[in-house]
Amino acid sequence: MTTAPPFVVRARKPHGTATYNCPTPEWALKKLSDFQAAGHDSISITGPDGQLLSEAELRALVAGQDSPVRSADRVTADLKS
């Protein structure tokens, strides 16, 4: 049985790197907030598709909206007969 790839949130810490595999965007947003509150730097968020996400894109996912970057990549076709 395979599961959906997680959201990965990484931060550089004074003695290495902290990495969290988050099953939902809400959890990833919480970890991002935790890292920011702790003053960690070089925080990165990777989505299930392997692409890096910005904080704004992650917040848009949590809010249930398409992010502007992802919606620009969407291809639509007009199927009129």
C-alpha positions in Angstrom: 0.0 0.0 0.0 1.4 3.4 -0.9 0.5 6.7 0.7 0.5 10.2 -0.8 3.9 11.8 -0.6 4.0 14.3 2.3 4.7 18.0 2.5 8.3 18.4 3.7 9.3 21.3 5.8 13.0 21.8 6.5 14.9 24.4 8.5 18.5 25.0 9.1 19.3 24.9 12.8 22.6 25.8 14.6 23.5 22.1 14.8 22.1 20.6 11.6 18.8 20.4 9.9 15.3 19.7 11.1 13.0 17.9 8.6 9.3 17.2 9.1 7.2 15.1 6.8 3.7 16.5 7.1 0.7 14.6 5.7 -1.4 17.7 5.2 -0.8 21.4 4.2 -2.3 22.5 7.5 0.3 20.5 9.4 3.1 21.9 7.1 1.8 25.5 7.8 2.0 24.8 11.6 5.6 23.5 11.3 6.5 26.5 9.2 5.1 28.8 11.9 7.0 26.8 14.6 10.2 27.2 12.7 9.7 30.9 12.1 8.8 31.5 15.8 12.0 29.7 16.9 14.0 32.0 14.6 15.3 29.3 12.3 16.5 30.3 8.9 16.7 28.7 5.4 13.2 27.2 5.8 11.9 25.4 2.7 8.6 23.7 1.9 8.3 21.0 -0.6 4.8 19.8 -1.8 3.8 16.3 -2.6 4.6 16.9 -6.3 8.3 17.6 -5.3 8.0 21.4 -6.2 9.1 24.0 -3.7 6.3 26.0 -2.3 6.3 29.6 -0.9 4.5 30.4 2.3 1.8 32.2 0.2 1.2 29.1 -1.9 1.0 26.9 1.2 -1.5 29.3 2.8 -3.6 29.2 -0.4 -3.7 25.4 -0.3 -4.8 25.6 3.3 -7.5 28.1 2.4 -8.7 25.8 -0.4 -7.6 28.1 -3.2 -5.4 27.5 -6.2 -2.2 29.5 -5.9 -1.5 32.0 -8.7 1.6 30.1 -9.7 -0.1 26.7 -9.9 -3.2 28.0 -11.7 -1.1 29.6 -14.4 0.3 26.2 -15.2 -3.1 24.6 -15.7 -4.1 23.8 -19.2 -7.7 24.1 -20.2 -9.4 23.3 -23.5 -12.7 24.6 -24.9 -14.5 21.5 -26.0 -17.3 22.9 -28.2 -18.8 20.7 -30.8 
